Amino acid sequence: MTKKQITASLSAIALLALTTQGQTANAKKKEKCYAIVKAGQNDCATNTTSCSGSAKKNAQKDAFIFVPKGLCTKIVGGSLTNTIKKNK
């Protein structure tokens, strides 16, 4: 490898490490907020589905989105917990 290739590789590794660290720090500043999601706009799985964007109705009790910490309880209908028991 040339000196230029080594420098580029090390720069890419450093950038990747900083990006990953930033995402982890940002995730800690967010919380799941249930029952406020618009149909098809949820961030992740619900009790009955396994992917994001699968909420079938507005304000579905087991669908959530990530919001900044402390905001969920200020939103009408927002809940920090899933109030529907998961099907087994």
N, C-alpha and C positions, 0 to 999 in steps of 0.2 A: 504494500500500500504506500501511496505517496503521502507526503506530509499534508497536502491539501485534503486528501480523502480522510485521513485520521482526524484532522481538525473538524471537518464537516460531520463525521460520525460522532465525535465527542459533543459537538454542539447539539446535534439531534437528540442524543441521550439526555443531556442537561435540560433541554426544552421539554422533553417528555416527562421527566421527573417533576419539573415545576408545574406542568399542566395537571398532572395527577394529584399533586399536593393541593393545588387550588380547588380542584373538584371536591376533594375530601373535606376541606375546610368549609366550602360552600354548602355541602350536604348537611353539615352539622348545624347550620343556621336555618334549616327548613324543618317542617313537620308535616305529617299527613293530616289532611282535613277532610273528614267524611261528610257526605250528605249535602254538598253544595255544588256538585259537579253537573255541568250541562250534559245532556245525552251525547255519547260518543267522544267526550273530552277527558275522560279519566286518565290518570297517569300510569296506572298499573292494573293488575288483576283484581277482580272482585271475587265474591264467594262462589259465583257460578261461572266465571270466565277466567281465562288464563292470560289475557293480554290487555295492553292499554287501548283506549279508544273504544271499549266494548260496552260501556254503560248504555243500557237500553232506554232509560228515561231520565229526565231532569231530577236532581236531588235524590238519586238512588242511594239508599242508606249504607250500602257496602262499597260504594265507589268513592275514591279519594283523589285529590290532587295535592301536590306539595305546595305549601305556602310558607312565607317567612315566619319564623318562630314568633308566637304571640298573637298572630293575626287571626287564626282560625276561630278562637273563642269570641272575637269581636264581630264575626259575620253571622247574620241571622241564619239559624239552622245548622251552623258549623259545629262539628263534633270531633274531638281528638280520638274517639274510639269508634270502632265498627260495632254498631248496635244489633247487627244481624249475626246469628250464630252460623258458623261455617258448616256447609253440608259435608257429610262424610261418606 
